[in-house]
Amino acid sequence: MSNPALIDHKEIDAALAGSTWKREGDHLVLESTQPTFLDALAFVNAVGDLAEDHDHHPDIDIRYTKVILSVSTHVSNGLTQRDLDFARSVDELL
């Protein structure tokens, strides 16, 4: 299987219009503040389930009620359709 094709940053930015995600270099980043620590943990667990379903795993940083997700297609060294698909799935959780 070949590496997923990279997507141009302008195309990524257009696809993210109206999204909770931001492009930071070659990563898509989401910052989400949940009402409580337990809600933040539940959100992280739901993201974990999505990551397994997509076979695409973000970096996750949790600090009390704030959760930061960062995703990139490492094998392609940048952003691909896999990242956009994953971001859309996470947006549906919110």
C-alpha positions as CSV (number, residue, x, y, z in Angstrom):
1,M,0.0,0.0,0.0
2,S,1.3,3.4,-0.9
3,N,1.5,6.5,1.4
4,P,-1.5,8.7,1.3
5,A,-1.1,11.8,-1.0
6,L,-0.4,15.1,0.7
7,I,-2.9,17.9,0.4
8,D,-1.9,21.4,-0.3
9,H,-2.2,23.8,2.7
10,K,-4.6,26.1,0.9
11,E,-6.9,23.2,0.2
12,I,-6.6,22.1,3.9
13,D,-7.4,25.6,5.1
14,A,-10.5,25.8,2.8
15,A,-11.7,22.4,4.1
16,L,-11.3,23.6,7.7
17,A,-13.5,26.7,7.2
18,G,-16.1,26.7,9.9
19,S,-14.4,23.8,11.7
20,T,-13.1,23.7,15.3
21,W,-9.7,22.5,13.9
22,K,-6.8,24.7,12.9
23,R,-3.8,23.9,10.7
24,E,-0.5,24.5,12.5
25,G,2.2,23.7,9.9
26,D,1.8,20.0,9.0
27,H,-0.6,19.2,11.8
28,L,-4.3,19.7,12.4
29,V,-4.9,20.9,16.0
30,L,-8.1,21.0,18.1
31,E,-8.4,22.6,21.5
32,S,-11.5,21.6,23.4
33,T,-12.5,22.6,26.9
34,Q,-14.9,20.3,28.5
35,P,-17.1,21.2,31.6
36,T,-15.4,18.9,34.0
37,F,-12.3,16.6,34.2
38,L,-14.5,13.6,33.9
39,D,-16.1,15.0,30.7
40,A,-12.6,15.6,29.3
41,L,-11.7,12.0,30.0
42,A,-14.9,10.8,28.3
43,F,-14.1,13.0,25.3
44,V,-10.6,11.5,25.1
45,N,-12.0,8.0,25.3
46,A,-14.5,8.7,22.5
47,V,-11.6,10.1,20.4
48,G,-9.7,7.0,21.2
49,D,-12.5,4.8,19.8
50,L,-12.6,7.0,16.7
51,A,-8.8,6.6,16.3
52,E,-9.1,2.9,16.4
53,D,-12.0,2.9,13.9
54,H,-9.9,5.1,11.5
55,D,-6.6,3.4,12.3
56,H,-5.3,7.0,12.6
57,H,-4.1,8.1,16.0
58,P,-3.7,11.7,17.2
59,D,-1.4,13.0,19.8
60,I,-3.5,13.8,22.9
61,D,-2.7,16.3,25.7
62,I,-5.2,16.6,28.6
63,R,-4.9,19.2,31.2
64,Y,-7.8,19.2,33.6
65,T,-10.7,20.2,31.4
66,K,-8.7,21.2,28.3
67,V,-8.0,18.6,25.7
68,I,-5.6,19.3,22.8
69,L,-5.5,16.9,19.8
70,S,-2.9,17.0,17.1
71,V,-3.0,14.8,14.0
72,S,-0.8,14.4,10.9
73,T,-0.1,11.5,8.6
74,H,3.4,10.7,9.7
75,V,4.1,8.1,7.0
76,S,3.4,10.9,4.4
77,N,5.2,13.6,6.3
78,G,2.2,16.0,6.3
79,L,-1.5,16.4,5.9
80,T,-3.7,14.0,3.9
81,Q,-7.3,13.2,3.4
82,R,-7.0,10.8,6.4
83,D,-6.4,13.8,8.6
84,L,-9.4,15.7,7.3
85,D,-11.7,12.6,7.6
86,F,-10.5,12.1,11.2
87,A,-11.1,15.7,12.1
88,R,-14.6,15.6,10.7
89,S,-15.4,12.5,12.8
90,V,-14.1,14.3,15.9
91,D,-16.2,17.4,15.1
92,E,-19.3,15.1,15.1
93,L,-18.5,14.2,18.8
94,L,-18.6,17.9,19.7
